[in-house]
Amino acid sequence: MNHMTAVNLRSAFGGEAMANMRYKIWSKKALEEGYKNIARLFEAISFAEEVHGSNHFKEFENVEGNYIVASEGGFGLTTTSENLQRAIDGENFEI
């Protein structure tokens, strides 16, 4: 695998892993605020991010080692309304 491709794929894996956790946390917040359907939506998206990350990880089946992985990911727990907007913004990320 080309070096730059490997770097980008590791970064993508990191981003998917972060998104997976972020959506799980936002799902719990939505439940706390009484938004059951939004909580289910966040859980479904979390699972999709897990699948994406798993697919990236599988591409490295013959690669071992520790790497520093740079990935952009939003942090913070706000209201469900704000979390929805952050989800939209995160999925529309442009370089």
C-alpha positions in Angstrom: 0.0 0.0 0.0 1.3 3.5 -0.9 2.5 5.4 2.2 0.2 8.3 1.8 -2.8 6.0 1.3 -1.9 4.2 4.5 -1.6 7.5 6.4 -5.0 8.6 5.1 -6.6 5.3 5.8 -5.3 5.3 9.4 -6.7 8.8 9.8 -10.0 7.8 8.4 -10.1 4.8 10.8 -9.5 7.2 13.7 -12.2 9.6 12.5 -14.7 6.7 12.2 -13.8 5.4 15.7 -14.3 8.9 17.2 -17.6 9.4 15.3 -18.8 6.0 16.6 -18.3 7.0 20.2 -19.6 10.5 19.7 -22.9 9.2 18.3 -23.2 6.7 21.1 -22.8 9.5 23.7 -25.2 11.8 21.8 -27.7 9.0 21.8 -27.7 8.8 25.5 -28.1 12.5 25.8 -31.1 12.4 23.4 -32.7 9.7 25.6 -32.1 11.8 28.7 -33.9 14.7 27.0 -36.8 12.4 26.0 -36.0 12.1 22.3 -36.3 8.4 21.7 -36.4 8.5 17.9 -33.4 10.8 17.7 -31.6 8.4 20.2 -32.3 5.5 17.9 -31.1 7.5 14.9 -27.8 8.3 16.7 -27.4 4.6 17.6 -27.9 3.6 14.0 -25.4 6.1 12.7 -23.0 5.0 15.4 -23.3 1.4 14.1 -22.7 2.7 10.5 -19.5 4.4 11.7 -18.4 1.2 13.4 -18.8 -0.6 10.1 -16.9 2.0 8.2 -14.0 1.9 10.7 -14.0 -1.9 10.6 -13.7 -1.9 6.9 -10.7 0.6 7.0 -9.1 -1.5 9.7 -9.4 -4.7 7.7 -7.3 -3.2 4.9 -4.3 -3.4 7.3 -4.6 -7.1 7.8 -0.9 -7.6 7.1 0.4 -4.5 8.9 1.5 -4.4 12.4 2.8 -1.6 14.6 1.8 1.5 16.5 1.1 4.7 14.7 0.1 8.2 15.7 -3.2 8.9 14.0 -4.3 12.4 13.3 -8.0 12.7 12.8 -10.3 15.7 13.1 -13.2 15.1 15.4 -15.6 17.3 17.4 -15.7 17.2 21.1 -18.3 18.2 23.6 -21.7 17.3 24.8 -24.4 19.8 24.2 -28.2 19.7 23.8 -29.7 17.2 21.4 -30.6 20.1 19.0 -27.0 21.3 19.0 -25.7 17.7 18.7 -27.9 17.2 15.6 -26.4 20.2 14.0 -22.9 19.1 14.9 -23.7 15.7 13.3 -24.8 17.4 10.1 -21.7 19.6 10.1 -19.5 16.6 10.7 -21.0 14.6 7.9 -20.6 17.5 5.5 -16.9 18.0 6.3 -14.9 19.3 3.5 -11.1 19.6 3.1 
